[in-house]
């Protein structure tokens, strides 16, 4: 597998299908009102850069970077296709998002994720990549359903 990450792809039906899977699973694993995964319209805003990972014509995963402030970004919409899991796609996407953030002058990236068992593999990946727990940021509020992580970009 030789993945290539490209910017964009929101008009591709394969990307839309993977995002639908992402939304459905995230919402099913989180109490109502506490799932903050973005739909297509939420991803089509100027402060978000969206990325898709491909191996030829096979979509492997997606992810996005939302600029919250000049020096602070948020990792959004990270999801790896089922067939590509445990092959490093999520880590590759996360490293790409952090590199894009650095090149845009962002000094810190944060993220919000869930606390149920469904989210444990993702949390483990974020921790392996240097993220640490933090308090709520942006418009989020603390709850038992949400976990907040952050990482300074060096």
Beta strands, then each sheet from edge to edge (+ up, - down):
strand 1: 4-7
strand 2: 48-55
strand 3: 58-69
strand 4: 72-80
strand 5: 108-114
strand 6: 132-133
strand 7: 146-152
sheet 1: 1+ 2- 3+ 4- 5- 7+ 6-
end
